[in-house]
Amino acid sequence: MDELKVTQILKNDLGFSNSSIEKIKKFNNHLLEYNKSYNLISKNTEKNIWHRHILDSAQIIKFIDFSKSSKLVDFGSGAGFPGVILALYDRISSFHVKLYEKSSVKRDFLKKLKIYLDIKNITVENNVYEKEIIADVIVCRAFKKLEEILSISREIVKKPHKLIILKGKNAQSEINKVSLGSNYSYKLEKSITDYDSKIIIVDAR
């Protein structure tokens, strides 16, 4: 799926404004330039970045209740997916978005990106294990196994909160291998970027 098709989906289906999409285009160009020197994303995915990374991240918007949430956390933000894409969504401007990334190279990129795009509602953090995390919504994309994410949720994140986790075709089998506990419930949603991939949505109370 090319840039034009993805931008149409962002605007018509997900509600991104023209100004948000323009910032995403600048983000894309900046990332590709930075990626020449640093391996922020796989070189193999550069030609498919709009579908593989941007749209995959943006689809999370559908599962966030903006009337009930104001603090969003991205575990393992990497090059900014999905956290930066979500921060650029107009209706999330009142949110505070924390990007957790352990790589100093990627943190440096995210900090420069914040300035370059003038994104006022994000902060860049280091290790998710350093202190208690307060969040309404936690998003994860290519972060850790489900068991480890749930462990962080139980031990470090103040409740209640929602987890939105982008997973591949083995999402259900991962869930079957973990013990959720009585205060955790989940559902699976289909990904719009990959027929076999799933989005795990967990409510932690």
C-alpha positions as CSV (number, residue, x, y, z in Angstrom):
1,M,0.0,0.0,0.0
2,D,1.6,3.3,-1.1
3,E,1.7,6.7,0.6
4,L,-1.4,8.1,-1.2
5,K,-3.6,5.2,-0.2
6,V,-2.4,5.3,3.4
7,T,-2.9,9.0,3.7
8,Q,-6.5,8.6,2.4
9,I,-7.1,6.0,5.2
10,L,-5.6,8.2,7.8
11,K,-7.8,11.1,6.8
12,N,-11.1,9.4,5.8
13,D,-11.2,6.4,8.2
14,L,-9.1,7.4,11.2
15,G,-9.8,11.2,11.3
16,F,-6.2,12.6,10.9
17,S,-6.3,16.2,9.7
18,N,-4.3,17.5,6.8
19,S,-1.9,19.3,9.2
20,S,-1.3,16.1,11.1
21,I,-0.6,14.2,7.9
22,E,1.9,16.9,6.8
23,K,3.7,16.4,10.1
24,I,3.7,12.6,9.5
25,K,5.3,13.2,6.1
26,K,8.0,15.3,7.7
27,F,8.5,12.6,10.3
28,N,8.8,10.0,7.6
29,N,11.4,12.0,5.6
30,H,13.4,12.8,8.8
31,L,13.4,9.2,9.8
32,L,14.6,8.0,6.4
33,E,17.4,10.5,6.5
34,Y,18.5,9.5,10.0
35,N,18.2,5.8,9.1
36,K,21.1,6.3,6.6
37,S,23.5,6.5,9.6
38,Y,21.6,4.7,12.3
39,N,19.6,1.5,12.1
40,L,16.3,2.8,13.6
41,I,14.2,0.6,11.4
42,S,15.1,-2.2,9.1
43,K,16.3,-1.1,5.7
44,N,14.0,-3.7,4.2
45,T,10.9,-1.9,5.4
46,E,11.9,1.6,4.2
47,K,10.1,1.3,0.9
48,N,6.9,0.2,2.8
49,I,7.1,2.5,5.7
50,W,3.7,4.1,5.2
51,H,1.9,0.8,5.4
52,R,4.3,-1.3,7.6
53,H,5.0,1.3,10.3
54,I,2.8,4.4,10.0
55,L,-0.7,2.9,9.3
56,D,0.1,0.0,11.6
57,S,0.6,2.5,14.4
58,A,-2.2,4.8,13.5
59,Q,-4.9,2.1,13.6
60,I,-4.6,2.1,17.4
61,I,-6.6,5.4,17.4
62,K,-9.7,3.3,17.0
63,F,-9.4,1.7,20.4
64,I,-8.7,4.8,22.5
65,D,-11.6,6.5,24.3
66,F,-10.5,10.1,24.3
67,S,-13.2,11.1,26.8
68,K,-11.7,8.9,29.5
69,S,-8.0,9.0,28.8
70,S,-5.3,11.7,29.1
71,K,-2.1,9.8,29.8
72,L,-0.6,7.5,27.1
73,V,2.6,5.5,27.4
74,D,4.5,3.8,24.6
75,F,6.7,0.9,25.8
76,G,9.7,0.4,23.5
77,S,8.9,3.3,21.2
78,G,12.0,2.7,19.0
79,A,11.8,5.2,16.1
80,G,8.5,6.5,17.3
81,F,6.1,3.8,16.4
82,P,3.4,3.9,17.5
83,G,3.9,6.7,20.1
84,V,4.9,9.6,17.8
85,I,2.2,8.8,15.3
86,L,-0.4,8.8,18.1
87,A,0.9,12.1,19.5
88,L,0.5,13.7,16.1
89,Y,-3.2,12.9,16.0
90,D,-5.2,16.1,16.6
91,R,-7.6,14.8,19.2
92,I,-4.8,13.6,21.3
93,S,-3.2,17.0,21.7
94,S,-4.5,17.2,25.3
95,F,-2.8,13.9,26.1
96,H,0.6,13.5,27.7
97,V,2.5,10.9,25.7
98,K,5.5,9.2,27.3
99,L,7.9,7.4,25.0
100,Y,9.9,4.7,26.8
101,E,13.1,3.6,24.9
102,K,16.2,2.0,26.3
103,S,18.4,2.7,23.3
104,S,20.3,5.9,23.7
105,V,20.6,6.3,19.9
106,K,16.8,6.0,19.5
107,R,16.1,8.3,22.5
108,D,18.4,10.9,20.9
109,F,16.4,10.6,17.7
110,L,13.1,11.0,19.5
111,K,14.3,14.1,21.4
112,K,15.4,15.7,18.2
113,L,12.2,14.7,16.5
114,K,10.2,16.4,19.3
115,I,12.0,19.7,18.6
116,Y,12.0,19.3,14.8
117,L,8.2,18.7,14.6
118,D,7.4,20.9,17.6
119,I,5.5,18.1,19.4
120,K,4.7,19.7,22.7
121,N,2.8,16.8,24.3
122,I,5.5,14.1,24.4
123,T,8.4,13.3,26.8
124,V,11.1,10.7,26.2
125,E,12.0,8.4,29.0
126,N,14.6,5.7,29.5
127,N,13.8,2.4,31.3
128,V,10.2,1.2,32.0
129,Y,11.5,-0.5,35.2
130,E,12.9,2.7,36.9
131,K,9.8,3.9,38.7
132,E,6.0,3.6,39.0
133,I,4.2,4.4,35.8
134,I,0.9,6.3,35.7
135,A,-1.0,5.7,32.5
136,D,-4.6,5.5,31.2
137,V,-3.5,3.7,28.0
138,I,-0.3,1.7,27.3
139,V,0.6,0.8,23.7
140,C,3.2,-1.7,22.7
141,R,4.6,-2.6,19.2
142,A,7.5,-5.0,18.8
143,F,8.3,-4.6,22.5
144,K,8.4,-7.8,24.6
145,K,6.5,-11.0,24.9
146,L,3.0,-10.8,26.3
147,E,4.0,-12.4,29.6
148,E,6.7,-9.7,30.2
149,I,4.3,-6.9,29.3
150,L,1.7,-8.2,31.8
151,S,4.4,-8.5,34.4
152,I,5.2,-4.8,34.0
153,S,1.5,-4.0,34.1
154,R,1.0,-5.8,37.4
155,E,4.2,-4.7,39.2
156,I,4.9,-1.1,37.9
157,V,1.8,0.5,36.3
158,K,-0.8,2.0,38.5
159,K,-4.3,0.7,37.9
160,P,-6.7,0.9,36.3
161,H,-5.3,1.1,32.7
162,K,-5.7,-0.3,29.3
163,L,-3.0,-2.2,27.3
164,I,-3.1,-2.1,23.5
165,I,-0.6,-4.5,22.0
166,L,0.1,-5.1,18.4
167,K,0.9,-8.7,17.8
168,G,1.3,-11.2,14.9
169,K,-0.6,-14.4,14.0
170,N,0.4,-16.1,17.3
171,A,-1.5,-13.6,19.5
172,Q,-4.1,-16.1,20.7
173,S,-1.5,-18.8,21.5
174,E,0.5,-16.2,23.5
175,I,-2.6,-15.4,25.6
176,N,-3.3,-19.1,26.2
177,K,0.1,-19.4,27.7
178,V,-0.3,-16.7,30.4
179,S,-2.3,-16.3,33.5
180,L,-4.3,-13.1,33.3
181,G,-5.8,-13.0,36.7
182,S,-9.3,-12.0,37.9
183,N,-8.7,-8.3,37.4
184,Y,-7.5,-8.6,33.8
185,S,-9.8,-9.2,30.8
186,Y,-9.0,-9.2,27.1
187,K,-10.3,-9.2,23.6
188,L,-8.7,-9.5,20.1
189,E,-9.2,-7.1,17.2
190,K,-8.1,-7.6,13.6
191,S,-5.2,-5.5,12.2
192,I,-6.0,-3.5,9.1
193,T,-2.4,-3.8,7.9
194,D,-2.0,-7.6,8.0
195,Y,-4.7,-10.2,7.7
196,D,-3.1,-12.6,10.1
197,S,-2.0,-10.1,12.8
198,K,-4.1,-9.2,15.8
199,I,-4.4,-6.4,18.3
200,I,-4.7,-7.5,21.9
201,I,-6.7,-5.2,24.1
202,V,-6.4,-5.8,27.8
203,D,-8.3,-4.0,30.6
204,A,-6.4,-4.0,33.9
205,R,-8.5,-3.1,36.9
